[in-house]
Amino acid sequence: MTQELSCNVVIHKEELDGKSVYVAECEELSISDFGDTPEEAIEHLKDALKLLISVDPEKAEPLKKDQPLMVTRLYL
């Protein structure tokens, strides 16, 4: 059985060349990609992560977790 890889992703909106885009960031590897929608940004990030891991398989080590981290927003 192969171990699944997972990462925490933060998505935020930014301005790029005068256009609003969504940026998806993998916290564990400090890699990001963007798209016109949050879903597109996530798909682009998946492609970037797969490419990175195919070139340097050791980069997958931080993505081997038993349980995902829970992320929430705290309002003050």
C-alpha positions in Angstrom: 0.0 0.0 0.0 1.4 3.4 -0.9 1.2 6.2 1.6 -0.9 9.2 0.6 0.6 12.6 0.6 -1.3 15.6 2.0 -0.5 19.3 2.7 -2.2 22.3 4.3 -3.3 24.8 1.6 -4.0 28.5 2.2 -6.0 30.3 -0.5 -6.2 34.0 -0.8 -7.0 36.6 -3.4 -4.4 38.9 -4.9 -4.0 41.5 -7.6 -1.7 40.4 -10.4 -1.2 42.7 -13.4 -4.4 44.6 -12.5 -6.4 41.4 -12.4 -7.8 39.5 -9.3 -6.5 36.0 -9.0 -6.6 33.3 -6.3 -3.3 32.1 -4.9 -3.0 28.6 -3.3 0.0 28.0 -1.1 1.3 24.7 0.3 2.5 25.6 3.8 4.8 22.6 4.2 6.9 23.2 1.1 6.5 27.0 0.7 5.3 26.6 -2.9 2.3 28.4 -4.5 0.4 28.7 -7.7 -2.6 30.7 -8.9 -5.7 30.6 -11.0 -8.8 32.6 -11.9 -10.9 30.6 -9.3 -9.9 28.9 -6.0 -10.5 25.5 -7.7 -8.2 26.4 -10.6 -5.5 27.6 -8.2 -5.7 24.3 -6.3 -5.4 22.3 -9.5 -2.4 24.3 -10.6 -0.8 23.8 -7.2 -1.4 20.1 -7.4 0.4 20.0 -10.8 3.3 22.1 -9.4 3.6 19.7 -6.3 3.6 16.6 -8.5 6.3 18.1 -10.7 8.4 19.1 -7.8 8.1 15.6 -6.2 8.9 13.9 -9.5 12.1 16.0 -9.8 13.1 15.7 -6.1 11.3 12.8 -4.3 12.7 13.8 -0.9 10.5 16.8 -1.0 7.5 14.5 -0.4 8.7 13.7 3.2 6.9 16.6 4.9 3.7 15.6 3.1 3.6 12.1 4.7 1.3 12.6 7.6 -1.1 10.3 9.5 -3.6 13.1 10.1 -4.2 16.5 8.6 -3.8 19.6 10.6 -7.0 21.4 11.5 -7.1 25.0 10.4 -9.6 27.6 11.6 -10.0 31.4 11.6 -9.9 33.2 14.9 -11.8 36.5 15.2 -10.8 39.1 17.8 
